[in-house]
Amino acid sequence: MDRELLERLFHRAVDAAQPQHAIAANLPDPPSGRTIVIGAGKASAQMAQAFEKAWPHAIDRGLVVTRYGYAVPCERIEIVEAAHPVPDIAGYLAARRLMETVSGLSHDDLVVALISGGGSALLPRPAPGLSFEDEQEVNQILLASGAPISVMNVIRNELSAIKGGRLAAMAAPARVATLIVSDIPGDDPSLVASGPTVPMASSRAEARHLAVLHKLKLPQAAEDLIASEENRAPSPGDPRFAHNTVRIVASAALSLDAAAAEAQAAGLTPHILSDAIEGEARDVAGVLAALAREVRARNRPFTRPTVLLSGGETTVTIRGTGRGGRNAEFLLAFAIAIDGIEGITALAADTDGIDGAGDNAGAICDGATASRLRAAGIDPRAALANNDAYNAFRAIGGLFVTGPTGTNVNDFRAIIVR
């Protein structure tokens, strides 16, 4: 029963973040000249489809890049697919085409930028002095580092020819209206997809500090660039951005509100812990499991029955050779922490429907999950140490599979305590 309810809460959260519900309410003012549509991210194709349906004016040209398998039919906007989370040549060529698409525009023209999470990997365009292979390696290093997404995107910005507001600068003097489905804890628009149309307030010195802090061994060309003052990104106060607009049209906060309403209708008291939780997945699991155990054993700080909701983006420092994803890793650590405790059931999943590079959105566990793993011949602690949460949950039918959802507001976690 609780598994079905958790799945319903997830789908309600995803529905609240669907572009077709959000784009129509956030259309920019029409231009006197041309309308150009660009975009990148795992939700960008659905955003393009929604924009086509809602925009009553002409669309002169459009190009959006999304992840393989995420395309949807559009009539006036071209959708191309590329690799995520490690860039491929298709994304490299798409980034070049986007730069060409926004060139040669006038004051009378409007560029509508449809941006969502995943756009960083889908728009590889290395800075001068870096090769495409360097950018691929940088992404692989960042993904394995356990660094928060905000840290990753500050560093990506310094090494890119298209991120950090650079694409919007190329569109000047045209007005750029950016519509964002945010996957960033705290919803800083400049960090979503590393802000191709929204300049960052970060500095080269900050990028250098973060690379050292997180012990990142970057390719030599990347190290050299970060150590220099070349390829400086435009600042937020650059006059080329004076008439641009930025709107967050969907976010984790709105999705958690929707899930909370669904839980209340089902007779549970919801508590939204935060929409911006970051940190190592297994560490976050330990904290939330301790909270769930306290509620279960002592009916504090929340009264049973309740559901604890949270969002944000955890990270995983890769130590082993297994197959996983941050939400499955969170759930495996959570299952170990509630081993043998009845009355607690939890779901953790990525709202885009893909947890890392697997085919699952996440997983579901309860107090008997660890014992089921042991009965299947799997040591849950050894699986966690090997970053092998996917295979562990697959062995006991604990994976949560949805397929691509058409949106992306990052992690969704729901913990029912009865």
VEXTORRO-94526 format. One record per residue (C-alpha): residue number from 0; residue in one letter; x, y, z negated. Coordinates in steps of 0.5 Angstrom, whole numbers, plus 2048, in hexadecimal, padded with zeros to 3 digits. Layout:
BEGIN
(rec NUM,'A',(X,Y,Z))
...
***
This chain:
BEGIN
(rec 0,'M',(800,800,800))
(rec 1,'D',(805,805,7FE))
(rec 2,'R',(809,803,804))
(rec 3,'E',(804,805,809))
(rec 4,'L',(803,80C,805))
(rec 5,'L',(80A,80D,805))
(rec 6,'E',(80A,80C,80D))
(rec 7,'R',(803,811,80D))
(rec 8,'L',(807,816,809))
(rec 9,'F',(80D,816,80E))
(rec 10,'H',(808,816,814))
(rec 11,'R',(804,81C,811))
(rec 12,'A',(80B,820,810))
(rec 13,'V',(80D,81F,817))
(rec 14,'D',(806,821,81A))
(rec 15,'A',(807,828,816))
(rec 16,'A',(80E,829,81A))
(rec 17,'Q',(80B,827,821))
(rec 18,'P',(80D,82C,826))
(rec 19,'Q',(806,82C,829))
(rec 20,'H',(803,82F,823))
(rec 21,'A',(809,834,822))
(rec 22,'I',(80B,837,828))
(rec 23,'A',(804,83A,82A))
(rec 24,'A',(804,83E,824))
(rec 25,'N',(80B,841,825))
(rec 26,'L',(80B,843,82C))
(rec 27,'P',(80F,849,82E))
(rec 28,'D',(80D,850,831))
(rec 29,'P',(80D,84F,839))
(rec 30,'P',(812,852,83D))
(rec 31,'S',(811,857,843))
(rec 32,'G',(816,853,847))
(rec 33,'R',(818,84B,847))
(rec 34,'T',(817,846,842))
(rec 35,'I',(81C,841,841))
(rec 36,'V',(81C,83B,83C))
(rec 37,'I',(822,838,839))
(rec 38,'G',(823,833,833))
(rec 39,'A',(826,82D,830))
(rec 40,'G',(825,828,82A))
(rec 41,'K',(821,822,829))
(rec 42,'A',(81B,826,829))
(rec 43,'S',(81C,82A,82F))
(rec 44,'A',(818,826,834))
(rec 45,'Q',(812,826,830))
(rec 46,'M',(813,82E,82E))
(rec 47,'A',(814,82F,836))
(rec 48,'Q',(80D,82B,837))
(rec 49,'A',(80A,82F,832))
(rec 50,'F',(80C,835,835))
(rec 51,'E',(80A,834,83C))
(rec 52,'K',(803,832,839))
(rec 53,'A',(803,839,835))
(rec 54,'W',(806,83E,839))
(rec 55,'P',(801,841,83E))
(rec 56,'H',(806,845,842))
(rec 57,'A',(80B,842,848))
(rec 58,'I',(811,83E,846))
(rec 59,'D',(817,840,84B))
(rec 60,'R',(81B,83B,849))
(rec 61,'G',(81D,836,843))
(rec 62,'L',(822,831,841))
(rec 63,'V',(822,82D,83A))
(rec 64,'V',(826,828,838))
(rec 65,'T',(824,822,833))
(rec 66,'R',(827,81B,830))
(rec 67,'Y',(826,815,835))
(rec 68,'G',(81F,812,834))
(rec 69,'Y',(81C,819,832))
(rec 70,'A',(81A,81C,838))
(rec 71,'V',(812,81D,839))
(rec 72,'P',(80F,820,840))
(rec 73,'C',(80F,827,842))
(rec 74,'E',(80D,82B,848))
(rec 75,'R',(811,831,848))
(rec 76,'I',(817,830,843))
(rec 77,'E',(81C,82B,845))
(rec 78,'I',(81E,826,840))
(rec 79,'V',(825,822,840))
(rec 80,'E',(827,81D,83B))
(rec 81,'A',(82E,81C,837))
(rec 82,'A',(832,819,832))
(rec 83,'H',(831,81A,82A))
(rec 84,'P',(834,81A,825))
(rec 85,'V',(83B,819,829))
(rec 86,'P',(83B,81E,830))
(rec 87,'D',(83B,81B,837))
(rec 88,'I',(83D,81E,83E))
(rec 89,'A',(835,81E,83F))
(rec 90,'G',(835,823,839))
(rec 91,'Y',(83B,827,83B))
(rec 92,'L',(838,828,842))
(rec 93,'A',(831,82A,83F))
(rec 94,'A',(835,82F,83B))
(rec 95,'R',(838,832,841))
(rec 96,'R',(832,832,845))
(rec 97,'L',(82E,836,83F))
(rec 98,'M',(834,83B,83F))
(rec 99,'E',(832,83C,847))
(rec 100,'T',(82B,83D,845))
(rec 101,'V',(82C,843,841))
(rec 102,'S',(831,846,845))
(rec 103,'G',(82F,84C,849))
(rec 104,'L',(829,84F,846))
(rec 105,'S',(826,856,845))
(rec 106,'H',(823,85A,83F))
(rec 107,'D',(81C,858,842))
(rec 108,'D',(81D,850,841))
(rec 109,'L',(81B,84C,83B))
(rec 110,'V',(81F,846,839))
(rec 111,'V',(81B,841,835))
(rec 112,'A',(820,83C,831))
(rec 113,'L',(81D,836,82E))
(rec 114,'I',(822,833,829))
(rec 115,'S',(821,82D,824))
(rec 116,'G',(826,829,820))
(rec 117,'G',(82B,825,824))
(rec 118,'G',(82D,82A,829))
(rec 119,'S',(834,82B,827))
(rec 120,'A',(835,824,82A))
(rec 121,'L',(831,825,830))
(rec 122,'L',(835,82C,832))
(rec 123,'P',(83C,82A,832))
(rec 124,'R',(840,830,835))
(rec 125,'P',(847,830,832))
(rec 126,'A',(84A,836,831))
(rec 127,'P',(850,838,835))
(rec 128,'G',(856,834,834))
(rec 129,'L',(852,82E,832))
(rec 130,'S',(850,828,836))
(rec 131,'F',(849,825,836))
(rec 132,'E',(84D,81F,833))
(rec 133,'D',(84F,823,82D))
(rec 134,'E',(848,825,82C))
(rec 135,'Q',(846,81E,82C))
(rec 136,'E',(84B,81C,827))
(rec 137,'V',(849,822,822))
(rec 138,'N',(842,820,822))
(rec 139,'Q',(844,819,820))
(rec 140,'I',(849,81C,81B))
(rec 141,'L',(843,820,818))
(rec 142,'L',(83E,81B,818))
(rec 143,'A',(842,816,814))
(rec 144,'S',(845,81B,80F))
(rec 145,'G',(83F,81C,80B))
(rec 146,'A',(83F,823,80B))
(rec 147,'P',(838,827,80B))
(rec 148,'I',(835,829,812))
(rec 149,'S',(836,830,810))
(rec 150,'V',(83D,82F,810))
(rec 151,'M',(83D,82B,816))
(rec 152,'N',(83A,831,81A))
(rec 153,'V',(83F,836,817))
(rec 154,'I',(844,832,81A))
(rec 155,'R',(841,830,821))
(rec 156,'N',(840,838,822))
(rec 157,'E',(847,83A,821))
(rec 158,'L',(849,834,827))
(rec 159,'S',(843,836,82C))
(rec 160,'A',(842,83A,832))
(rec 161,'I',(83A,83A,831))
(rec 162,'K',(838,839,82A))
(rec 163,'G',(838,83F,824))
(rec 164,'G',(834,844,829))
(rec 165,'R',(839,843,82F))
(rec 166,'L',(833,841,833))
(rec 167,'A',(82E,847,831))
(rec 168,'A',(834,84B,833))
(rec 169,'M',(835,848,83A))
(rec 170,'A',(82D,84A,83B))
(rec 171,'A',(82E,851,839))
(rec 172,'P',(82B,856,83B))
(rec 173,'A',(825,852,83B))
(rec 174,'R',(821,851,835))
(rec 175,'V',(822,84A,831))
(rec 176,'A',(81C,847,82D))
(rec 177,'T',(81E,841,829))
(rec 178,'L',(819,83C,827))
(rec 179,'I',(81C,837,822))
(rec 180,'V',(81A,830,81F))
(rec 181,'S',(81F,831,819))
(rec 182,'D',(823,82A,816))
(rec 183,'I',(827,82F,812))
(rec 184,'P',(826,82F,80A))
(rec 185,'G',(824,836,809))
(rec 186,'D',(822,837,810))
(rec 187,'D',(828,83C,812))
(rec 188,'P',(827,83D,819))
(rec 189,'S',(82E,83E,81B))
(rec 190,'L',(830,837,819))
(rec 191,'V',(82A,833,81D))
(rec 192,'A',(82E,830,823))
(rec 193,'S',(834,834,821))
(rec 194,'G',(830,83A,823))
(rec 195,'P',(831,83B,82A))
(rec 196,'T',(82C,841,82B))
(rec 197,'V',(82D,843,823))
(rec 198,'P',(834,846,821))
(rec 199,'M',(837,843,81B))
(rec 200,'A',(839,848,815))
(rec 201,'S',(83F,843,813))
(rec 202,'S',(846,845,815))
(rec 203,'R',(84C,841,818))
(rec 204,'A',(84F,841,811))
(rec 205,'E',(849,83E,80E))
(rec 206,'A',(84A,838,813))
(rec 207,'R',(851,838,811))
(rec 208,'H',(84F,837,80A))
(rec 209,'L',(84A,832,80B))
(rec 210,'A',(84E,82E,810))
(rec 211,'V',(854,82D,80A))
(rec 212,'L',(84E,82C,805))
(rec 213,'H',(84B,826,808))
(rec 214,'K',(852,824,80A))
(rec 215,'L',(851,824,812))
(rec 216,'K',(856,821,816))
(rec 217,'L',(854,825,81D))
(rec 218,'P',(857,824,823))
(rec 219,'Q',(85D,828,824))
(rec 220,'A',(85A,82D,829))
(rec 221,'A',(854,82E,824))
(rec 222,'E',(859,82F,81E))
(rec 223,'D',(85D,834,823))
(rec 224,'L',(857,838,825))
(rec 225,'I',(854,838,81E))
(rec 226,'A',(85B,83B,81B))
(rec 227,'S',(85A,840,821))
(rec 228,'E',(856,846,822))
(rec 229,'E',(854,844,829))
(rec 230,'N',(84D,843,82B))
(rec 231,'R',(849,847,826))
(rec 232,'A',(842,846,826))
(rec 233,'P',(83D,84C,826))
(rec 234,'S',(83B,84F,820))
(rec 235,'P',(834,850,81D))
(rec 236,'G',(834,857,81E))
(rec 237,'D',(836,857,825))
(rec 238,'P',(832,85C,829))
(rec 239,'R',(831,857,82F))
(rec 240,'F',(82C,853,82A))
(rec 241,'A',(828,85A,827))
(rec 242,'H',(822,858,82B))
(rec 243,'N',(822,850,82A))
(rec 244,'T',(81D,84D,825))
(rec 245,'V',(81E,846,821))
(rec 246,'R',(818,842,81E))
(rec 247,'I',(818,83C,81A))
(rec 248,'V',(812,838,81D))
(rec 249,'A',(812,832,819))
(rec 250,'S',(817,830,813))
(rec 251,'A',(817,82B,80E))
(rec 252,'A',(814,82F,809))
(rec 253,'L',(80D,82F,80D))
(rec 254,'S',(80E,828,80E))
(rec 255,'L',(80E,826,806))
(rec 256,'D',(808,82B,805))
(rec 257,'A',(804,827,80A))
(rec 258,'A',(807,820,807))
(rec 259,'A',(805,823,800))
(rec 260,'A',(7FE,824,802))
(rec 261,'E',(7FD,81D,805))
(rec 262,'A',(800,81A,7FE))
(rec 263,'Q',(7FB,81E,7FA))
(rec 264,'A',(7F5,81C,7FE))
(rec 265,'A',(7F8,815,7FD))
(rec 266,'G',(7F7,816,7F5))
(rec 267,'L',(7FF,817,7F4))
(rec 268,'T',(801,81D,7F1))
(rec 269,'P',(807,820,7F6))
(rec 270,'H',(80D,823,7F3))
(rec 271,'I',(812,827,7F9))
(rec 272,'L',(819,826,7F6))
(rec 273,'S',(81C,82A,7FB))
(rec 274,'D',(81C,82B,803))
(rec 275,'A',(824,82C,803))
(rec 276,'I',(827,826,7FF))
(rec 277,'E',(82E,825,802))
(rec 278,'G',(834,820,800))
(rec 279,'E',(836,819,800))
(rec 280,'A',(830,815,802))
(rec 281,'R',(832,810,7FC))
(rec 282,'D',(833,815,7F7))
(rec 283,'V',(82D,819,7F9))
(rec 284,'A',(829,812,7F8))
(rec 285,'G',(82C,811,7F1))
(rec 286,'V',(829,818,7EF))
(rec 287,'L',(822,816,7F2))
(rec 288,'A',(822,80F,7EF))
(rec 289,'A',(824,812,7E8))
(rec 290,'L',(81E,817,7E8))
(rec 291,'A',(819,811,7EB))
(rec 292,'R',(81C,80D,7E5))
(rec 293,'E',(81A,812,7E0))
(rec 294,'V',(813,813,7E3))
(rec 295,'R',(812,80C,7E3))
(rec 296,'A',(815,80A,7DC))
(rec 297,'R',(813,811,7D8))
(rec 298,'N',(80E,814,7DC))
(rec 299,'R',(812,81A,7DD))
(rec 300,'P',(814,81F,7E0))
(rec 301,'F',(80E,81E,7E4))
(rec 302,'T',(807,81A,7E2))
(rec 303,'R',(806,813,7E6))
(rec 304,'P',(803,812,7EB))
(rec 305,'T',(807,817,7EF))
(rec 306,'V',(80B,817,7F6))
(rec 307,'L',(812,81B,7F6))
(rec 308,'L',(813,81E,7FC))
(rec 309,'S',(81A,821,7FF))
(rec 310,'G',(81D,823,806))
(rec 311,'G',(824,826,808))
(rec 312,'E',(829,822,80B))
(rec 313,'T',(82E,81D,807))
(rec 314,'T',(835,81B,80A))
(rec 315,'V',(839,814,80A))
(rec 316,'T',(840,814,809))
(rec 317,'I',(842,80E,80E))
(rec 318,'R',(846,809,80A))
(rec 319,'G',(844,802,80D))
(rec 320,'T',(843,7FF,813))
(rec 321,'G',(83B,7FD,813))
(rec 322,'R',(835,800,816))
(rec 323,'G',(831,806,813))
(rec 324,'G',(82E,80D,812))
(rec 325,'R',(82D,812,80D))
(rec 326,'N',(826,810,80B))
(rec 327,'A',(827,808,80B))
(rec 328,'E',(82E,80A,807))
(rec 329,'F',(82A,80E,802))
(rec 330,'L',(824,808,801))
(rec 331,'L',(829,803,800))
(rec 332,'A',(82D,807,7FB))
(rec 333,'F',(826,808,7F8))
(rec 334,'A',(824,801,7F8))
(rec 335,'I',(82A,7FF,7F4))
(rec 336,'A',(828,805,7EF))
(rec 337,'I',(821,802,7EE))
(rec 338,'D',(823,7FB,7EE))
(rec 339,'G',(81D,7F7,7EA))
(rec 340,'I',(819,7FD,7E9))
(rec 341,'E',(812,7FC,7EB))
(rec 342,'G',(80D,802,7ED))
(rec 343,'I',(812,806,7F1))
(rec 344,'T',(812,806,7F9))
(rec 345,'A',(816,80B,7FD))
(rec 346,'L',(817,80C,804))
(rec 347,'A',(81C,810,808))
(rec 348,'A',(81C,812,80F))
(rec 349,'D',(81F,817,814))
(rec 350,'T',(819,81B,817))
(rec 351,'D',(81B,81A,81E))
(rec 352,'G',(81A,813,81E))
(rec 353,'I',(822,811,81E))
(rec 354,'D',(826,810,818))
(rec 355,'G',(82D,811,81A))
(rec 356,'A',(82E,80D,821))
(rec 357,'G',(829,807,81F))
(rec 358,'D',(822,806,822))
(rec 359,'N',(81F,807,81B))
(rec 360,'A',(81D,80D,818))
(rec 361,'G',(81F,80B,811))
(rec 362,'A',(81D,805,80C))
(rec 363,'I',(818,804,806))
(rec 364,'C',(81A,801,7FF))
(rec 365,'D',(817,7FF,7F8))
(rec 366,'G',(81A,7FC,7F2))
(rec 367,'A',(81A,7F5,7F5))
(rec 368,'T',(81E,7F7,7FB))
(rec 369,'A',(825,7F5,7F8))
(rec 370,'S',(823,7EE,7F6))
(rec 371,'R',(820,7ED,7FD))
(rec 372,'L',(826,7EF,800))
(rec 373,'R',(82A,7EA,7FB))
(rec 374,'A',(825,7E5,7FD))
(rec 375,'A',(827,7E6,804))
(rec 376,'G',(82E,7E5,803))
(rec 377,'I',(830,7EC,803))
(rec 378,'D',(834,7F0,7FD))
(rec 379,'P',(830,7F7,7FD))
(rec 380,'R',(836,7FA,7FA))
(rec 381,'A',(83B,7F7,7FF))
(rec 382,'A',(836,7F9,805))
(rec 383,'L',(837,800,802))
(rec 384,'A',(83E,800,801))
(rec 385,'N',(83E,7FE,809))
(rec 386,'N',(839,803,80B))
(rec 387,'D',(835,7FE,80D))
(rec 388,'A',(82E,800,80B))
(rec 389,'Y',(82B,7FF,812))
(rec 390,'N',(82D,7F7,812))
(rec 391,'A',(82B,7F6,80B))
(rec 392,'F',(824,7F9,80C))
(rec 393,'R',(823,7F6,812))
(rec 394,'A',(824,7EF,80F))
(rec 395,'I',(81E,7F0,80A))
(rec 396,'G',(819,7F4,80F))
(rec 397,'G',(81B,7FA,80B))
(rec 398,'L',(81C,7FF,811))
(rec 399,'F',(817,804,813))
(rec 400,'V',(817,805,81A))
(rec 401,'T',(813,80A,81E))
(rec 402,'G',(816,80C,824))
(rec 403,'P',(818,813,826))
(rec 404,'T',(813,818,823))
(rec 405,'G',(813,81E,827))
(rec 406,'T',(816,823,822))
(rec 407,'N',(81B,823,81D))
(rec 408,'V',(81B,826,816))
(rec 409,'N',(820,822,813))
(rec 410,'D',(820,81D,80D))
(rec 411,'F',(819,81B,80A))
(rec 412,'R',(819,817,803))
(rec 413,'A',(813,815,7FF))
(rec 414,'I',(813,811,7F9))
(rec 415,'I',(80D,80F,7F6))
(rec 416,'V',(80D,80D,7EE))
(rec 417,'R',(807,80A,7EB))
***
